[in-house]
């Protein structure tokens, strides 16, 4: 290729700037838009909203599709662009910076009423809104997003990341006269909750829930896949997703880097199509690698219960066969925490004792205690126990975001374990 003719898409260039502001590559945005009925892009009445726009890539690609789809109905190009930008395409920006980026992508000008805007508006923001609003603090946390007051109560001089779309009880107030046919986008994923080790709470679930309040015909969003496992405030969201009969398709990436090259996101990513008129638990679930779909099948999202989702189709196959045998589940025979009452940080060991205790606090891997030190499950002390360790990251795989079980062994009679292990 002649380098003088190379004209890269700037939105591809900024798509992998950081893990905090994850910008969507145009190719991925178009895969998501492909899920929609394509006749939507041939109607001058269809309305679109990206309520958490960053680079403006979704809005830009929608405009391109509408420009082609409406060419016969509105032959004059300027009239067509004016109609699309004034009446069909809307956005709410995440930050002041992304509002400028989005307007530059959609209007070709950071101000919609500027000299170089491809369609003139009366205001600088046009149909891409941004307001610098504040969190609503209750007992040190924002009541809307859960952000830590200690971290984000910065004053007006710094970005507070109080995202407009979820910091209200009434998301319809931003465009009160509009009923949107399609809501699409890539929301922010998390905010610091002020805990140790840069602890953060997921917030992408709040954007999904807020978008559904607007009752669109279709909803297409890309979010982290960690909700499959629940926890960290996601249990209710997981149940809601798995029991939602409007979920049409779910596209799953086990490795975040296959979806967003260069971005670390442990647990992978997924995007989905939600349709208001769809009414079934049967969902097309597609598993992706970096290049393509590697497996797809239609199955029920709550096949294994309202709080369990298994992403791997081969594991699903094994579980279906196992269930037919009516054998007990692992959840019925495995302890979840403190199997014998000892936390991982337990160190009150003895040089000699009647009971061996396996622990990662000792270099040799075990120490001793007395039988009376064991608080719970004493009936299992004298049994053989199959023991496994907690999962740990593999540094060379997906930037340390792939988890593996690191150790499995048999604990003999007259032995117990700390919470470093699960029998």
Secondary structure, 3 states (H helix, E strand, C coil): CCHHHCCCCHHHHCCCCCCCCCCCCHHHHHHHHCCCCHHHHHCCCCCEEEEEECCCHHHHHHHHHHHHHCCCCCCCHHHHHHHHHHHCEEEEECCHHHHHHHHHHHHCCCCCCCCCCCCCCCCCCCCEECCCCCCCEECCEECCCCCEHHHHCCCCCCCCCCCHHHCCCCHHHCCCCCCCCEEEECCCCEEECCCHHHCEEECHHHHHHHHHHCCCCEEEEEEEHHHHHCCCCCHHHHHHHHCCCCEEEEEEECCHHHHCCCCCCCCCEEEEEEECCCCCCEEEEEEECCCCEEEEEEEECCCCCCCCCCCCHHHHHHHHHHHHCCCCCHHHHCCCCCCCCCCCCCCCCECCCCEEEECCCCCCCEEEECHHHCCCCHHHCCCCEEEEECEEEECCCHHHCEEEECCEEEECCCEEECCCEEC
